[in-house]
Amino acid sequence: MIANYAYWISTALLALLYLTSATLYIVKREWVRHNLAGLGYPGYLVSVLTVVKILAVAVILSRFSVPLSDLAYAGIFYHLLLALLAHVGVRKPSEAIPALVGLVLLTVSFTTQNAARGVPSPYGVIAAAHQATLH
């Protein structure tokens, strides 16, 4: 029961973080482009990241395909990790806080997904524990 609540709360907050970010990318496009350039990234990533953020949330929430959902989790993980490292790399660690919060939410969501969803992920913690007891 606790894992079910942990999954839905963390997943909803992660989705909110990503959809808010995608909205910001649309509404304040030039500001985001300027900030990405300050981190050393090209401006064309704004369009790509906007689409990918929205699609990742849609795939994880709908979970119409478990492998695709796991791939979305992996993509979000790398995105958040790179965002965190980029901010730390330009000596602005306080700006890395949203990425750090996102990583925590992502970890809770991923590790509790099998307790809350009907079709388990072979990579989830509960599935891994179940596989260990079978051998």
PyMOL CGO cylinders between C-alpha atoms (Angstrom):
from pymol import cmd
from pymol.cgo import CYLINDER

trace = [
    CYLINDER, 0.00, 0.00, 0.00, 2.80, 2.44, 0.90, 0.3, 1, 1, 1, 1, 1, 1,
    CYLINDER, 2.80, 2.44, 0.90, 4.67, 1.56, -2.29, 0.3, 1, 1, 1, 1, 1, 1,
    CYLINDER, 4.67, 1.56, -2.29, 1.51, 2.23, -4.30, 0.3, 1, 1, 1, 1, 1, 1,
    CYLINDER, 1.51, 2.23, -4.30, 1.15, 5.71, -2.79, 0.3, 1, 1, 1, 1, 1, 1,
    CYLINDER, 1.15, 5.71, -2.79, 4.87, 6.37, -3.16, 0.3, 1, 1, 1, 1, 1, 1,
    CYLINDER, 4.87, 6.37, -3.16, 4.68, 5.45, -6.84, 0.3, 1, 1, 1, 1, 1, 1,
    CYLINDER, 4.68, 5.45, -6.84, 1.71, 7.64, -7.68, 0.3, 1, 1, 1, 1, 1, 1,
    CYLINDER, 1.71, 7.64, -7.68, 2.85, 10.65, -5.67, 0.3, 1, 1, 1, 1, 1, 1,
    CYLINDER, 2.85, 10.65, -5.67, 6.42, 10.56, -7.01, 0.3, 1, 1, 1, 1, 1, 1,
    CYLINDER, 6.42, 10.56, -7.01, 5.25, 9.90, -10.56, 0.3, 1, 1, 1, 1, 1, 1,
    CYLINDER, 5.25, 9.90, -10.56, 2.71, 12.72, -10.43, 0.3, 1, 1, 1, 1, 1, 1,
    CYLINDER, 2.71, 12.72, -10.43, 5.31, 15.16, -9.06, 0.3, 1, 1, 1, 1, 1, 1,
    CYLINDER, 5.31, 15.16, -9.06, 7.86, 14.05, -11.67, 0.3, 1, 1, 1, 1, 1, 1,
    CYLINDER, 7.86, 14.05, -11.67, 5.25, 14.49, -14.41, 0.3, 1, 1, 1, 1, 1, 1,
    CYLINDER, 5.25, 14.49, -14.41, 4.39, 17.94, -13.02, 0.3, 1, 1, 1, 1, 1, 1,
    CYLINDER, 4.39, 17.94, -13.02, 8.09, 18.89, -13.00, 0.3, 1, 1, 1, 1, 1, 1,
    CYLINDER, 8.09, 18.89, -13.00, 8.53, 17.78, -16.60, 0.3, 1, 1, 1, 1, 1, 1,
    CYLINDER, 8.53, 17.78, -16.60, 5.31, 19.29, -17.93, 0.3, 1, 1, 1, 1, 1, 1,
    CYLINDER, 5.31, 19.29, -17.93, 6.07, 22.58, -16.17, 0.3, 1, 1, 1, 1, 1, 1,
    CYLINDER, 6.07, 22.58, -16.17, 9.52, 22.54, -17.69, 0.3, 1, 1, 1, 1, 1, 1,
    CYLINDER, 9.52, 22.54, -17.69, 8.13, 21.79, -21.17, 0.3, 1, 1, 1, 1, 1, 1,
    CYLINDER, 8.13, 21.79, -21.17, 5.64, 24.64, -20.77, 0.3, 1, 1, 1, 1, 1, 1,
    CYLINDER, 5.64, 24.64, -20.77, 8.47, 26.97, -19.77, 0.3, 1, 1, 1, 1, 1, 1,
    CYLINDER, 8.47, 26.97, -19.77, 10.39, 25.84, -22.85, 0.3, 1, 1, 1, 1, 1, 1,
    CYLINDER, 10.39, 25.84, -22.85, 7.41, 26.85, -25.01, 0.3, 1, 1, 1, 1, 1, 1,
    CYLINDER, 7.41, 26.85, -25.01, 6.46, 30.12, -23.27, 0.3, 1, 1, 1, 1, 1, 1,
    CYLINDER, 6.46, 30.12, -23.27, 9.97, 31.46, -22.61, 0.3, 1, 1, 1, 1, 1, 1,
    CYLINDER, 9.97, 31.46, -22.61, 11.73, 29.90, -25.58, 0.3, 1, 1, 1, 1, 1, 1,
    CYLINDER, 11.73, 29.90, -25.58, 14.45, 32.53, -26.06, 0.3, 1, 1, 1, 1, 1, 1,
    CYLINDER, 14.45, 32.53, -26.06, 15.21, 32.73, -22.34, 0.3, 1, 1, 1, 1, 1, 1,
    CYLINDER, 15.21, 32.73, -22.34, 15.60, 28.93, -22.21, 0.3, 1, 1, 1, 1, 1, 1,
    CYLINDER, 15.60, 28.93, -22.21, 17.73, 28.97, -25.37, 0.3, 1, 1, 1, 1, 1, 1,
    CYLINDER, 17.73, 28.97, -25.37, 19.99, 31.60, -23.78, 0.3, 1, 1, 1, 1, 1, 1,
    CYLINDER, 19.99, 31.60, -23.78, 20.31, 29.61, -20.54, 0.3, 1, 1, 1, 1, 1, 1,
    CYLINDER, 20.31, 29.61, -20.54, 21.08, 26.39, -22.41, 0.3, 1, 1, 1, 1, 1, 1,
    CYLINDER, 21.08, 26.39, -22.41, 23.79, 28.23, -24.32, 0.3, 1, 1, 1, 1, 1, 1,
    CYLINDER, 23.79, 28.23, -24.32, 25.23, 29.35, -20.98, 0.3, 1, 1, 1, 1, 1, 1,
    CYLINDER, 25.23, 29.35, -20.98, 25.52, 25.68, -20.06, 0.3, 1, 1, 1, 1, 1, 1,
    CYLINDER, 25.52, 25.68, -20.06, 27.27, 24.91, -23.33, 0.3, 1, 1, 1, 1, 1, 1,
    CYLINDER, 27.27, 24.91, -23.33, 24.34, 23.32, -25.16, 0.3, 1, 1, 1, 1, 1, 1,
    CYLINDER, 24.34, 23.32, -25.16, 23.08, 24.30, -28.64, 0.3, 1, 1, 1, 1, 1, 1,
    CYLINDER, 23.08, 24.30, -28.64, 19.83, 26.23, -28.94, 0.3, 1, 1, 1, 1, 1, 1,
    CYLINDER, 19.83, 26.23, -28.94, 18.13, 23.66, -31.16, 0.3, 1, 1, 1, 1, 1, 1,
    CYLINDER, 18.13, 23.66, -31.16, 17.82, 21.39, -28.13, 0.3, 1, 1, 1, 1, 1, 1,
    CYLINDER, 17.82, 21.39, -28.13, 14.91, 23.50, -26.87, 0.3, 1, 1, 1, 1, 1, 1,
    CYLINDER, 14.91, 23.50, -26.87, 12.54, 22.03, -29.48, 0.3, 1, 1, 1, 1, 1, 1,
    CYLINDER, 12.54, 22.03, -29.48, 13.84, 18.52, -29.07, 0.3, 1, 1, 1, 1, 1, 1,
    CYLINDER, 13.84, 18.52, -29.07, 13.68, 18.60, -25.27, 0.3, 1, 1, 1, 1, 1, 1,
    CYLINDER, 13.68, 18.60, -25.27, 10.17, 20.07, -25.29, 0.3, 1, 1, 1, 1, 1, 1,
    CYLINDER, 10.17, 20.07, -25.29, 8.83, 17.19, -27.36, 0.3, 1, 1, 1, 1, 1, 1,
    CYLINDER, 8.83, 17.19, -27.36, 10.81, 14.52, -25.51, 0.3, 1, 1, 1, 1, 1, 1,
    CYLINDER, 10.81, 14.52, -25.51, 9.70, 15.77, -22.08, 0.3, 1, 1, 1, 1, 1, 1,
    CYLINDER, 9.70, 15.77, -22.08, 6.03, 15.66, -23.05, 0.3, 1, 1, 1, 1, 1, 1,
    CYLINDER, 6.03, 15.66, -23.05, 6.36, 12.24, -24.68, 0.3, 1, 1, 1, 1, 1, 1,
    CYLINDER, 6.36, 12.24, -24.68, 8.27, 10.79, -21.72, 0.3, 1, 1, 1, 1, 1, 1,
    CYLINDER, 8.27, 10.79, -21.72, 5.52, 11.83, -19.32, 0.3, 1, 1, 1, 1, 1, 1,
    CYLINDER, 5.52, 11.83, -19.32, 2.82, 10.46, -21.63, 0.3, 1, 1, 1, 1, 1, 1,
    CYLINDER, 2.82, 10.46, -21.63, 4.59, 7.11, -21.99, 0.3, 1, 1, 1, 1, 1, 1,
    CYLINDER, 4.59, 7.11, -21.99, 5.24, 6.67, -18.26, 0.3, 1, 1, 1, 1, 1, 1,
    CYLINDER, 5.24, 6.67, -18.26, 1.71, 7.66, -17.23, 0.3, 1, 1, 1, 1, 1, 1,
    CYLINDER, 1.71, 7.66, -17.23, -0.07, 5.63, -19.91, 0.3, 1, 1, 1, 1, 1, 1,
    CYLINDER, -0.07, 5.63, -19.91, 2.38, 2.71, -19.77, 0.3, 1, 1, 1, 1, 1, 1,
    CYLINDER, 2.38, 2.71, -19.77, 0.94, 1.24, -22.94, 0.3, 1, 1, 1, 1, 1, 1,
    CYLINDER, 0.94, 1.24, -22.94, 4.32, -0.42, -23.46, 0.3, 1, 1, 1, 1, 1, 1,
    CYLINDER, 4.32, -0.42, -23.46, 6.47, -1.51, -20.51, 0.3, 1, 1, 1, 1, 1, 1,
    CYLINDER, 6.47, -1.51, -20.51, 9.74, -1.53, -22.51, 0.3, 1, 1, 1, 1, 1, 1,
    CYLINDER, 9.74, -1.53, -22.51, 8.99, 1.95, -23.84, 0.3, 1, 1, 1, 1, 1, 1,
    CYLINDER, 8.99, 1.95, -23.84, 8.14, 3.12, -20.32, 0.3, 1, 1, 1, 1, 1, 1,
    CYLINDER, 8.14, 3.12, -20.32, 11.47, 1.76, -19.06, 0.3, 1, 1, 1, 1, 1, 1,
    CYLINDER, 11.47, 1.76, -19.06, 13.21, 3.56, -21.93, 0.3, 1, 1, 1, 1, 1, 1,
    CYLINDER, 13.21, 3.56, -21.93, 11.47, 6.80, -20.92, 0.3, 1, 1, 1, 1, 1, 1,
    CYLINDER, 11.47, 6.80, -20.92, 12.69, 6.31, -17.35, 0.3, 1, 1, 1, 1, 1, 1,
    CYLINDER, 12.69, 6.31, -17.35, 16.22, 5.84, -18.67, 0.3, 1, 1, 1, 1, 1, 1,
    CYLINDER, 16.22, 5.84, -18.67, 15.97, 8.95, -20.84, 0.3, 1, 1, 1, 1, 1, 1,
    CYLINDER, 15.97, 8.95, -20.84, 14.72, 11.03, -17.94, 0.3, 1, 1, 1, 1, 1, 1,
    CYLINDER, 14.72, 11.03, -17.94, 17.51, 9.68, -15.74, 0.3, 1, 1, 1, 1, 1, 1,
    CYLINDER, 17.51, 9.68, -15.74, 20.21, 10.71, -18.21, 0.3, 1, 1, 1, 1, 1, 1,
    CYLINDER, 20.21, 10.71, -18.21, 18.58, 14.07, -18.83, 0.3, 1, 1, 1, 1, 1, 1,
    CYLINDER, 18.58, 14.07, -18.83, 18.40, 14.87, -15.12, 0.3, 1, 1, 1, 1, 1, 1,
    CYLINDER, 18.40, 14.87, -15.12, 21.91, 13.61, -14.49, 0.3, 1, 1, 1, 1, 1, 1,
    CYLINDER, 21.91, 13.61, -14.49, 23.32, 15.73, -17.32, 0.3, 1, 1, 1, 1, 1, 1,
    CYLINDER, 23.32, 15.73, -17.32, 21.33, 18.76, -16.14, 0.3, 1, 1, 1, 1, 1, 1,
    CYLINDER, 21.33, 18.76, -16.14, 22.69, 18.35, -12.64, 0.3, 1, 1, 1, 1, 1, 1,
    CYLINDER, 22.69, 18.35, -12.64, 26.26, 17.97, -13.87, 0.3, 1, 1, 1, 1, 1, 1,
    CYLINDER, 26.26, 17.97, -13.87, 25.94, 20.90, -16.28, 0.3, 1, 1, 1, 1, 1, 1,
    CYLINDER, 25.94, 20.90, -16.28, 24.87, 23.27, -13.49, 0.3, 1, 1, 1, 1, 1, 1,
    CYLINDER, 24.87, 23.27, -13.49, 27.58, 22.03, -11.17, 0.3, 1, 1, 1, 1, 1, 1,
    CYLINDER, 27.58, 22.03, -11.17, 30.09, 22.28, -14.02, 0.3, 1, 1, 1, 1, 1, 1,
    CYLINDER, 30.09, 22.28, -14.02, 29.42, 26.00, -14.51, 0.3, 1, 1, 1, 1, 1, 1,
    CYLINDER, 29.42, 26.00, -14.51, 29.62, 26.54, -10.76, 0.3, 1, 1, 1, 1, 1, 1,
    CYLINDER, 29.62, 26.54, -10.76, 25.91, 27.15, -10.21, 0.3, 1, 1, 1, 1, 1, 1,
    CYLINDER, 25.91, 27.15, -10.21, 25.02, 24.26, -7.92, 0.3, 1, 1, 1, 1, 1, 1,
    CYLINDER, 25.02, 24.26, -7.92, 21.91, 25.96, -6.54, 0.3, 1, 1, 1, 1, 1, 1,
    CYLINDER, 21.91, 25.96, -6.54, 20.40, 25.82, -10.04, 0.3, 1, 1, 1, 1, 1, 1,
    CYLINDER, 20.40, 25.82, -10.04, 20.87, 22.03, -9.99, 0.3, 1, 1, 1, 1, 1, 1,
    CYLINDER, 20.87, 22.03, -9.99, 18.31, 21.58, -7.20, 0.3, 1, 1, 1, 1, 1, 1,
    CYLINDER, 18.31, 21.58, -7.20, 15.36, 20.86, -9.55, 0.3, 1, 1, 1, 1, 1, 1,
    CYLINDER, 15.36, 20.86, -9.55, 17.42, 18.16, -11.28, 0.3, 1, 1, 1, 1, 1, 1,
    CYLINDER, 17.42, 18.16, -11.28, 18.36, 16.65, -7.92, 0.3, 1, 1, 1, 1, 1, 1,
    CYLINDER, 18.36, 16.65, -7.92, 14.72, 16.66, -6.79, 0.3, 1, 1, 1, 1, 1, 1,
    CYLINDER, 14.72, 16.66, -6.79, 13.78, 15.11, -10.13, 0.3, 1, 1, 1, 1, 1, 1,
    CYLINDER, 13.78, 15.11, -10.13, 16.35, 12.33, -9.64, 0.3, 1, 1, 1, 1, 1, 1,
    CYLINDER, 16.35, 12.33, -9.64, 14.89, 11.52, -6.23, 0.3, 1, 1, 1, 1, 1, 1,
    CYLINDER, 14.89, 11.52, -6.23, 11.35, 11.46, -7.63, 0.3, 1, 1, 1, 1, 1, 1,
    CYLINDER, 11.35, 11.46, -7.63, 12.48, 9.35, -10.57, 0.3, 1, 1, 1, 1, 1, 1,
    CYLINDER, 12.48, 9.35, -10.57, 14.20, 6.84, -8.28, 0.3, 1, 1, 1, 1, 1, 1,
    CYLINDER, 14.20, 6.84, -8.28, 11.11, 6.45, -6.09, 0.3, 1, 1, 1, 1, 1, 1,
    CYLINDER, 11.11, 6.45, -6.09, 8.82, 6.18, -9.12, 0.3, 1, 1, 1, 1, 1, 1,
    CYLINDER, 8.82, 6.18, -9.12, 10.98, 3.60, -10.87, 0.3, 1, 1, 1, 1, 1, 1,
    CYLINDER, 10.98, 3.60, -10.87, 11.62, 1.44, -7.84, 0.3, 1, 1, 1, 1, 1, 1,
    CYLINDER, 11.62, 1.44, -7.84, 7.96, 1.32, -6.80, 0.3, 1, 1, 1, 1, 1, 1,
    CYLINDER, 7.96, 1.32, -6.80, 6.37, 0.99, -10.24, 0.3, 1, 1, 1, 1, 1, 1,
    CYLINDER, 6.37, 0.99, -10.24, 5.83, -2.77, -10.02, 0.3, 1, 1, 1, 1, 1, 1,
    CYLINDER, 5.83, -2.77, -10.02, 3.87, -2.43, -6.79, 0.3, 1, 1, 1, 1, 1, 1,
    CYLINDER, 3.87, -2.43, -6.79, 1.45, 0.00, -8.41, 0.3, 1, 1, 1, 1, 1, 1,
    CYLINDER, 1.45, 0.00, -8.41, 1.13, -1.15, -12.02, 0.3, 1, 1, 1, 1, 1, 1,
    CYLINDER, 1.13, -1.15, -12.02, -0.53, -4.26, -13.41, 0.3, 1, 1, 1, 1, 1, 1,
    CYLINDER, -0.53, -4.26, -13.41, 2.20, -5.27, -15.83, 0.3, 1, 1, 1, 1, 1, 1,
    CYLINDER, 2.20, -5.27, -15.83, 5.57, -5.40, -14.05, 0.3, 1, 1, 1, 1, 1, 1,
    CYLINDER, 5.57, -5.40, -14.05, 8.80, -4.08, -15.45, 0.3, 1, 1, 1, 1, 1, 1,
    CYLINDER, 8.80, -4.08, -15.45, 11.57, -6.67, -15.57, 0.3, 1, 1, 1, 1, 1, 1,
    CYLINDER, 11.57, -6.67, -15.57, 13.89, -3.98, -14.24, 0.3, 1, 1, 1, 1, 1, 1,
    CYLINDER, 13.89, -3.98, -14.24, 11.83, -2.90, -11.25, 0.3, 1, 1, 1, 1, 1, 1,
    CYLINDER, 11.83, -2.90, -11.25, 13.02, -3.67, -7.74, 0.3, 1, 1, 1, 1, 1, 1,
    CYLINDER, 13.02, -3.67, -7.74, 10.14, -5.97, -6.88, 0.3, 1, 1, 1, 1, 1, 1,
    CYLINDER, 10.14, -5.97, -6.88, 10.57, -7.94, -10.11, 0.3, 1, 1, 1, 1, 1, 1,
    CYLINDER, 10.57, -7.94, -10.11, 14.29, -8.29, -9.44, 0.3, 1, 1, 1, 1, 1, 1,
    CYLINDER, 14.29, -8.29, -9.44, 13.60, -9.57, -5.93, 0.3, 1, 1, 1, 1, 1, 1,
    CYLINDER, 13.60, -9.57, -5.93, 11.04, -12.01, -7.31, 0.3, 1, 1, 1, 1, 1, 1,
    CYLINDER, 11.04, -12.01, -7.31, 13.50, -13.28, -9.91, 0.3, 1, 1, 1, 1, 1, 1,
    CYLINDER, 13.50, -13.28, -9.91, 16.10, -13.83, -7.17, 0.3, 1, 1, 1, 1, 1, 1,
    CYLINDER, 16.10, -13.83, -7.17, 13.70, -16.04, -5.20, 0.3, 1, 1, 1, 1, 1, 1,
    CYLINDER, 13.70, -16.04, -5.20, 12.98, -18.17, -8.27, 0.3, 1, 1, 1, 1, 1, 1,
    CYLINDER, 12.98, -18.17, -8.27, 16.62, -19.18, -8.68, 0.3, 1, 1, 1, 1, 1, 1,
]
cmd.load_cgo(trace, "trace")
